[in-house]
C-alpha cells in the first residue's frame, strides 16, 4: 500500500483493518507545550489518533527535546524512538521514581500521576488509553 493511501486512512480518523502505518515515518504536526507545562527548552508535542479498538483509543505521540510537566491519564505505551526520562511524583503510597525511556521500553501510567518528562532526543510512543468514559 502506498504512503498516500495510508495517510488518507489516518486523516479519515480511523485505522482500518489491513492498513499498515510506518510509525517511524509518520509526520506529526507539533504544537508548543502550554506555558504552565513548560519545564524548559520550549518543547513541542504532536500526536495522531488512530481510533478505537475494543474500548481503547490508540495512536502516536511525540515530544521534542526539553522538559514538560503533566498530570497523566490511564495509559500504556511503548517507546518507538528517542530517549529521555519521566519522573513520577510520589503516588498512591509509592515513592518518587525516575524511569529511563528508550526504544522498546513499555510503560503504564495511572490516572492522576504527576510527571516531569525530560526528553534528550525527540521521543515517540505508540499509546493505548481507555476510550472516553471508560474505566481502566
Secondary structure by P-SEA (a helix, b strand, c coil): ccaaaaaaaaaacccccccccccccbbbbbbccccccccccbbbbbbbbccccccbbbbbbbbccbbbbbbcccbbbbbcbbbbbbbbcccccccbbbbbbcccccccccccbbbbbbbccbbbbbbbcccccccc
